[in-house]
Amino acid sequence: MESRQQGSNERASGRHAPALLTGRGPDAHGGAANSGTMSYDMHPITMGFLDPQAEEAYRQDNYERQIDFTRFCIVAGAVIMAVLGVLDYFIVPDILFEAWFIRFGLVCPLLLGIVALSYAPWFSHRHQFWLSFSMATPGLGVVAMIALADAPGSYLYYGGLIAIICFSACLWRLNFVYSLTWALATFTAYESVALFINPQPENVLINNTTFMLLGIATCNFLNYVHERQMRSAFVDHERLKSERERSEELLEQSETANRAKNDFLAIMSHELRTPLNAIIGFSEIIATQMFGPINNDRYADYATDIRNSGSHLLSIINDILDLSKAEAGKLELDEDALDPVEALNQTMRMFRPRAGELKIKLTFRVRDDIPWLLADHRLFNQVVINLTSNALKFTPEGGQVGVELGLSDDGELELKIEDTGIGIDDADVERVFEPFVQVENAMSRTQQGTGLGLPLVRKIMALHGGEVRLESRKGTGTSVYVTFPRSRFVDVPVEDGMRWAT
């Protein structure tokens, strides 16, 4: 991590590119040849990566990105070279045919031939030299015209050389070194012609030389900066790709571990349910004295405690298994038409004795004409049981728990469970929906629970396309809103009988 940060700082200060070590093995980059690591340190002048494998990877990547644009530039250069042949008639009429032969017979065919060659199946990034040769071809052609032309035409065509150098340097995106090399080669050829083959006046030579050097320096500096940015972008891309693949590998490991956990929970839940069912069943037989009286009533009380503890443990195991299935996407809905009012009536009948023991007033009210739902009966009851038991558990003696069923303003089915219990801090409202989380207050110290009820409710509602919303104020109470979407409404006639609420 320290070396990556140091590399980023060095790149930002312009000294050299990031020193980044990235895996290039088959696992890291989809079958790359190098199974070790690559350094992305760059030479400060040529900008080539010091690691040959990194340089090879960059050249191949950049070639594939830029080859179409490079072909376009070469063809455009051939077209411009041909169009400028019109100037030959006015500037160098003394060698008009020789100039046109150089343009149309040598330079343009050669440029188009290089483009055609680049489409060969064997042509790759390793043959960039032939592409770069297209930069020198027009320049050398103009130098040949200067060597043959009389004054003042031989003086004026240096402007064409500057245009060619600028065009090639600014639009060339494969290698800065090639651009600079061919620009200097063209300049050297011009100087040789101007000094020895077709000498030019001293003042003209100085003027032309100055502007050519200025053009070469300016354009190749821009090309240098451009390539540096491209190489930096390549390094950043490789870093992002490496981190993405690392994240995918970690995600796969996490999913594997999660699957192993779910398999373990499934096996353990099966192994635990069998003896628990036996414990619950036999303890109930003893507690009810099915086969005769027990001499000591304490034994019956102990059997009742065993049955209650076993039932509590079995409910925890069921919650853990259901939550694990939901997280793994394996909790499936067994959907059927459901009358929410009747389902809630049955649940309220189950909770009324418990509410009486706790001296809590439990009410159930239906506000509207409630439609039937397409839902999983067991999971619907699980939602109601979890929320109602939570409300009773955390409401002190003398408090109230109200269950209300109606339609929301959006026309969705809304189940509201409101209590006058101890409440939850605003900071903990979302935390209670995380598995095994219990807020750090009296609730977690004095009440039993595993922290699975609300997370399981949210998972179940997500499967039904609904949502759960919780509002609470510390010391005042809590309201939980469960909504089922209109898409779950079904048109099922109500059988004879009454829907009632108390």
MOSULSUL-V248247 format. One record per residue. N is the residue number from 1. NEAR is the number of other C-alpha atoms within 12 Angstrom. D_FIRST is the distance of its C-alpha to the first C-alpha in whole Angstrom. Layout:
N_NEAR_D_FIRST / N_NEAR_D_FIRST
This chain:
1_11_0 / 2_12_4 / 3_17_5 / 4_22_5 / 5_16_6 / 6_19_9 / 7_27_10 / 8_25_11 / 9_18_13 / 10_21_14 / 11_28_16 / 12_16_17 / 13_12_19 / 14_20_20 / 15_20_20 / 16_30_18 / 17_37_16 / 18_39_12 / 19_33_11 / 20_38_10 / 21_26_10 / 22_37_12 / 23_29_14 / 24_28_18 / 25_19_20 / 26_15_23 / 27_19_21 / 28_28_18 / 29_26_20 / 30_15_24 / 31_12_25 / 32_20_23 / 33_19_25 / 34_23_22 / 35_17_21 / 36_19_18 / 37_23_15 / 38_33_15 / 39_31_14 / 40_39_15 / 41_34_16 / 42_32_19 / 43_22_22 / 44_19_23 / 45_20_27 / 46_24_27 / 47_33_24 / 48_32_24 / 49_31_21 / 50_24_21 / 51_24_20 / 52_19_23 / 53_26_22 / 54_34_20 / 55_29_23 / 56_23_25 / 57_29_23 / 58_37_23 / 59_30_27 / 60_23_28 / 61_24_26 / 62_30_27 / 63_29_31 / 64_22_31 / 65_18_30 / 66_25_32 / 67_29_35 / 68_20_38 / 69_20_37 / 70_34_38 / 71_34_41 / 72_23_42 / 73_30_42 / 74_39_44 / 75_29_46 / 76_25_46 / 77_37_47 / 78_36_50 / 79_21_51 / 80_24_51 / 81_37_52 / 82_28_55 / 83_17_56 / 84_25_56 / 85_33_59 / 86_19_61 / 87_22_61 / 88_31_62 / 89_18_65 / 90_17_65 / 91_25_63 / 92_29_64 / 93_23_68 / 94_21_69 / 95_26_66 / 96_24_66 / 97_20_66 / 98_25_64 / 99_38_61 / 100_29_61 / 101_21_61 / 102_30_58 / 103_36_57 / 104_27_58 / 105_20_59 / 106_25_56 / 107_37_53 / 108_32_53 / 109_26_53 / 110_29_51 / 111_39_48 / 112_30_49 / 113_23_49 / 114_32_46 / 115_31_45 / 116_19_47 / 117_21_45 / 118_30_42 / 119_18_43 / 120_12_44 / 121_10_42 / 122_10_41 / 123_21_39 / 124_22_36 / 125_28_33 / 126_23_34 / 127_22_37 / 128_33_36 / 129_22_38 / 130_28_41 / 131_43_40 / 132_37_39 / 133_30_43 / 134_45_44 / 135_48_43 / 136_39_45 / 137_38_48 / 138_45_49 / 139_42_49 / 140_36_51 / 141_39_53 / 142_44_54 / 143_40_54 / 144_34_57 / 145_43_59 / 146_41_58 / 147_32_60 / 148_29_63 / 149_31_63 / 150_23_66 / 151_23_65 / 152_21_64 / 153_30_62 / 154_37_60 / 155_35_59 / 156_28_58 / 157_38_56 / 158_41_53 / 159_25_52 / 160_35_52 / 161_44_49 / 162_34_47 / 163_27_47 / 164_42_46 / 165_43_43 / 166_34_42 / 167_35_42 / 168_44_40 / 169_41_38 / 170_32_37 / 171_32_37 / 172_43_35 / 173_39_32 / 174_43_31 / 175_41_31 / 176_35_31 / 177_26_33 / 178_29_35 / 179_40_36 / 180_36_37 / 181_24_38 / 182_35_41 / 183_43_42 / 184_30_42 / 185_24_45 / 186_37_47 / 187_34_47 / 188_24_48 / 189_30_51 / 190_40_52 / 191_32_52 / 192_22_54 / 193_27_57 / 194_35_57 / 195_20_58 / 196_15_60 / 197_20_61 / 198_26_62 / 199_24_62 / 200_30_61 / 201_18_62 / 202_14_60 / 203_13_59 / 204_22_58 / 205_26_56 / 206_18_54 / 207_18_54 / 208_28_53 / 209_31_50 / 210_19_49 / 211_23_48 / 212_32_47 / 213_29_44 / 214_20_43 / 215_31_43 / 216_35_41 / 217_24_38 / 218_22_38 / 219_29_37 / 220_34_35 / 221_23_33 / 222_25_33 / 223_32_32 / 224_32_29 / 225_24_27 / 226_23_28 / 227_35_26 / 228_35_23 / 229_22_23 / 230_28_24 / 231_37_21 / 232_33_18 / 233_21_19 / 234_28_19 / 235_37_16 / 236_26_15 / 237_18_17 / 238_29_16 / 239_28_12 / 240_18_14 / 241_20_16 / 242_26_14 / 243_20_12 / 244_17_16 / 245_23_17 / 246_20_14 / 247_15_16 / 248_16_19 / 249_17_19 / 250_14_18 / 251_15_21 / 252_14_23 / 253_14_22 / 254_15_23 / 255_17_26 / 256_15_27 / 257_15_27 / 258_20_29 / 259_20_31 / 260_16_31 / 261_22_32 / 262_26_34 / 263_19_36 / 264_19_36 / 265_25_38 / 266_25_40 / 267_16_41 / 268_20_41 / 269_27_43 / 270_18_46 / 271_16_46 / 272_24_47 / 273_26_49 / 274_17_52 / 275_19_52 / 276_29_52 / 277_25_54 / 278_19_57 / 279_26_56 / 280_26_57 / 281_23_60 / 282_22_61 / 283_28_61 / 284_28_62 / 285_22_65 / 286_28_65 / 287_28_65 / 288_21_68 / 289_20_70 / 290_14_71 / 291_11_73 / 292_11_74 / 293_15_74 / 294_18_72 / 295_10_74 / 296_13_71 / 297_15_69 / 298_14_66 / 299_20_65 / 300_24_66 / 301_19_63 / 302_19_61 / 303_26_61 / 304_25_60 / 305_20_57 / 306_26_56 / 307_27_57 / 308_22_55 / 309_21_52 / 310_27_52 / 311_25_52 / 312_21_49 / 313_25_47 / 314_27_48 / 315_26_47 / 316_27_44 / 317_28_43 / 318_28_44 / 319_36_42 / 320_30_39 / 321_30_40 / 322_34_41 / 323_36_37 / 324_30_36 / 325_27_38 / 326_27_37 / 327_26_33 / 328_24_34 / 329_19_36 / 330_19_39 / 331_25_41 / 332_21_44 / 333_24_47 / 334_17_50 / 335_18_52 / 336_20_55 / 337_23_58 / 338_29_57 / 339_32_59 / 340_38_57 / 341_36_60 / 342_29_61 / 343_31_58 / 344_36_57 / 345_28_61 / 346_20_60 / 347_30_57 / 348_35_59 / 349_21_62 / 350_19_59 / 351_31_58 / 352_25_61 / 353_16_62 / 354_21_59 / 355_30_59 / 356_21_62 / 357_16_61 / 358_23_58 / 359_19_61 / 360_27_59 / 361_29_61 / 362_37_59 / 363_31_60 / 364_34_60 / 365_26_61 / 366_27_61 / 367_22_61 / 368_20_62 / 369_20_63 / 370_33_60 / 371_32_59 / 372_29_59 / 373_32_55 / 374_28_54 / 375_34_51 / 376_26_50 / 377_26_53 / 378_20_51 / 379_34_48 / 380_40_50 / 381_29_52 / 382_32_48 / 383_43_47 / 384_42_50 / 385_32_50 / 386_32_47 / 387_40_47 / 388_42_51 / 389_33_50 / 390_38_47 / 391_42_49 / 392_41_52 / 393_33_50 / 394_38_48 / 395_33_52 / 396_29_54 / 397_22_57 / 398_19_60 / 399_26_57 / 400_32_57 / 401_40_55 / 402_35_56 / 403_38_55 / 404_36_56 / 405_37_56 / 406_28_57 / 407_25_56 / 408_22_53 / 409_11_54 / 410_12_52 / 411_19_54 / 412_28_52 / 413_37_53 / 414_34_51 / 415_40_51 / 416_36_51 / 417_42_51 / 418_40_51 / 419_40_52 / 420_31_52 / 421_31_50 / 422_32_47 / 423_33_45 / 424_33_41 / 425_25_39 / 426_17_38 / 427_15_34 / 428_21_35 / 429_25_37 / 430_22_34 / 431_21_32 / 432_34_36 / 433_26_35 / 434_23_32 / 435_27_33 / 436_21_34 / 437_22_33 / 438_29_36 / 439_29_36 / 440_16_36 / 441_18_40 / 442_20_44 / 443_28_43 / 444_20_41 / 445_13_42 / 446_15_46 / 447_22_46 / 448_20_45 / 449_26_43 / 450_30_39 / 451_27_38 / 452_34_38 / 453_37_41 / 454_41_40 / 455_35_37 / 456_40_40 / 457_41_42 / 458_39_39 / 459_36_38 / 460_42_42 / 461_34_43 / 462_26_40 / 463_29_42 / 464_32_45 / 465_23_43 / 466_27_44 / 467_27_42 / 468_35_42 / 469_28_42 / 470_32_42 / 471_26_44 / 472_28_44 / 473_21_45 / 474_23_44 / 475_20_48 / 476_21_50 / 477_29_49 / 478_34_47 / 479_33_48 / 480_37_46 / 481_35_47 / 482_37_47 / 483_38_47 / 484_39_49 / 485_29_49 / 486_24_52 / 487_19_51 / 488_28_52 / 489_26_55 / 490_22_58 / 491_16_62 / 492_15_63 / 493_14_67 / 494_19_67 / 495_10_69 / 496_6_72 / 497_8_72 / 498_10_70 / 499_23_67 / 500_21_67 / 501_23_65 / 502_19_65
